[in-house]
Amino acid sequence: MQKLEQIYEGKAKKVFATDNPDYVIVSYKDDATAFNGLKKGTIAGKGVINNKMSNMMMEMLEKKGVPTHYVEQLSDRDTVVKKVEIVPLEVIVRNVAAGSFSKRYGVAEGTELAIPTIEFSYKNDELGDPLINTYHALALRLATKEEIDEIKRLAFAVNDALKEFFKSLGIDLIDFKLEFGRFHGQIVLADEISPDTCRFWEAGTWDTTKHVSLDKDRFRRDLGGVEDAYQEIIKRIMGK
Ligand code: UDP
């Protein structure tokens, strides 16, 4: 597979064309941003960890019947993925209250939710990714009813698989963000699954006020030990 010209640069990844029109190469950077780009920094080694981890998660999910964009890892930072048209919705699944959910509804972080929940944000940096309901998503033609139903079904299937997997590593999956794309008419899981996009808490600490974050909250909230948290996650995954 030949790596051709760069076609896009995002906050955490670059995307390159290949000699196959159906495939692109994503290249993971160490750059980190938070609060819609207001906070910027680097997390040494993050790109290598997120690349490896996301690919392993996608392979596991494929085995469980979730179609993904993953094709093949090329190197520490580079992976071949299917060239999808991203559905402009950020899909957030939650098991335990944290972050914006806690703030919006005035519920303490670490409160277990009665059922896993799903919500959508409209992927639009200028607008700051506002929360959107499915009627508005349909009204704005962001996706069809069938696509949204499929996205919901797959998002909860991903939650079931990831929750169980991380539990076995002594990690509670609090919440996470997914993105989906269209590939030859099919909805497939795209983007990444990593400590950038998931909240991972040391097992058993979620129902206390002193939960231990092993994810990007260490960067967002200036908790220190950012690199160590990413290393710890990949170490436990590789040890499986
Ligand atoms: N998240 C993300 N990208 C975003 C916003 C959120 O990956 O632009 C992830 C975040 O890491 C967390 C989950 O989605 O695992 C829920 O985030 P929340 O809505 O609570 O927002 P935050 O508190 O991070 O602003």
Boltz pocket constraint, residues with backbone or C-beta under 6 A from the ligand:
constraints:
  - pocket:
      binder: B
      contacts: [[A, 92], [A, 93], [A, 98], [A, 99], [A, 100], [A, 101], [A, 129], [A, 175], [A, 176], [A, 177], [A, 195], [A, 196], [A, 197], [A, 198], [A, 199], [A, 216]]
      max_distance: 6.0
